[in-house]
């Protein structure tokens, strides 16, 4: 379901799951970040970052959106609380 479809259906709270992070400490995909802000997304859950690149992960709240890296080799296959 797209964010637009969810909003049209009356949903107001959004958690987005992405394969790649919308930004890291070394790069930003501004288009994704703009969409996340536009829809007032509360949390973004992402993976893909491999252990040797763990230093580029952004976790925590940035501009009112909580970013959570769930890449298995970074979290050592331990579950991460999302809600």
Secondary structure, DSSP 4 states (H G I P E B T S, - for coil): --HHHHHHTT----EEEESS-SB-SS-B-HHHHHHHHHTT--EEEE----GGGGGG---EEETTEEEEE--HHHHTT------
